[in-house]
């Protein structure tokens, strides 16, 4: 043994032990680290991973592109929203602020999280570290119709929906004002403070005072309770007063006694108030429960789900302010559309759809088909559930007849189609809004429903004009979709 | 003197050392080439710069190999291939992380290779270091001392340690040169005293005797070592101070054989750490974030937390060059190059680097063993191997939170011209000492 052998061996052993310790630490952080560390909020790689995802495209039912993902010259992934009229449906995607509307509802598909884990995709992601590619989706909306609806409402603040019957496909949905998702990050601070609430989707979230449009559900409840629709009510043109709201007939008539159908035609509240009195609150209330206004109809996943959501809360729900010193008929006020019951355009559209669908309200949905990244074929998506019966078939047919004859008396028509259209005013405090609800049906079986709400307006003719324009376009679209 | 027999074999390409080295360099070339190509595909705009770095690296490898064949054909077959492999990996890593620094590192590689070859070709450098040990050491300490007055930091950051001397854009860190000078000084001095110490130990038979040696024996080296450490502490280069102390302990242990040297030294380091914790903010910071980085993950501990996330992100096989996000680690190209390797080449890459470091230390100690008949040479080899090994362990341990961070670089891999040059010269000395057919000094 040479003089220093022993010491050299010990020094070498010491080094090897130290390196072994370092090896163990490296193995620990490389194997247990991912679970412990990678999901931390302070991991910027999460944002990198998110930013590298090539989200799927969003197209309309005819495969017209609405949203696409491109890669710029710096390798940066850019999400571009191509159609301003479709912003109310497509929503937004932002690394900083999350997702909204369709981008949120179908995020798992668009981000590739839902893509089946084949060996090829796992190899690409886990070994080659390629970013996931999302699934392309086709919405049920028709871009042409969407554009027509947006144009018709361009100067207004409000919402409109077009629903296909009986399948419940949402053909168009517009909410105004709306943000531009292409410049969302830059304008976020300004948008959240905008008094117009562009993040609030009035078509899906807007809970509006129904006002005169509620005569339709009242009519339904009367029929459901076997009320005599030929019964004439005296003093039909007498105003009905609640707090500081006075409901007068919305259209002129010489009649002083009206049936409920006539009261509906002329928009007179008194006969309906008397009907409620006659039938009793309990019966009317029981009938109205079928429409389930307390459980709003919406599109699953489109709207913020909780306090953690980024979108600001709505401040646009129009409800009457309570007062203390005038005549109040609590339930009657509600039943005449000026009380506690508020309703969204989409929800009312499903009620209108039930009228022309044998009493069955379809479940509205917006996803038509998907196409996975490694495929060229579209896979159709079935409707989420069967239609829900909310009234009997005879009731529905009866109401449809009343609505059609009323529409004819207004001089409104579309060649070759049976239409039932109804404009109405609602009061919310010192504000007014106009509704337009209509259906159109053809012998082919394809039918549409249109519901429009225009805020801060009492112009029924404008609502009618806008509504009929959209209805005509909608029925043309339905014919083309056949 | 060159052995003609081995030289003939070298010329005919049949020398086993040369063939082994050629194979290892070939494997290194493949590795570096593949990574450069992958990088160039992702960054076609900087292809020219990358290509130039690759060509320079390959040229250094070839020229180094050929000249070593000519002047040191019976050398250790692993030292140069490992060195060129790690520095090629380092070059491609710097190209990926901080392309603006890659050109500079490439130039330093040329200087480093030249420096290494210079100390291999001639026996004069080792002889000078031995014969003029005080002169060299004082020169090194003088340069170190001058950083107090003339020092600067290449980053230009106010408040950053001023550890460099420079002219224009060229900066040099004197503490790097001092690593070699101190090892040579310690080896020279201890080699002279070794017979006395060994004899005393043999006579006393006590392996755990406390260090009660005559001051005239250890006084000068303690004085020299203390001067180095004081200046380093003054300049807040505490990592290098710990490194010097550790190398000192190892050489002292090898010379004396007393385990008490290591035990006492370890206790002294701990005590010094406790004292420094109270005295120096930087030490307090580093120990606090070592103990619990999670409490300040967004603040003072951001660097170490991101480093650990890099290891987690890389997992076993890594993200691939250019595919990870190690750039989120501050100063990644210098202090945390190891974490960048972990993220992009995974645990596999990390284990390869650890194996290379282990191999360098092992080969250095084997060379030291073979040179025991000349204690100075043995101690120089051991000291240089220990210096490379300890520095690597300090930075790898710091990055992995096994040890507190110390600010030293990972030899050959991290960005740093002074570190690269001095590390290559260390390897040059080891290669020189590994030549089997002659007495080097």
Interface residues (C-beta under 8 A of the other chain):
Chain A: X2 X3 X4 X5 X6 X7 X8 X10 X11 X12 X15 X16 X18 X19 X21 X22 X23 X25 X26 X27 X29 X30 X31 X33 X34 X36 X37 X38 X40 X42 X43 X44 X45 X48 X127 X128 X129
Chain B: X198 X250 X253 X254 X257 X297 X298 X302 X305 X306 X308 X309 X311 X312 X313 X314 X315 X316 X317 X319 X320 X323 X324 X325 X328 X342 X346 X347 X350 X351 X354 X357 X358 X361 X362 X365 X368 X369 X372 X378 X382 X386 X389 X393 X396 X397 X400 X401 X402
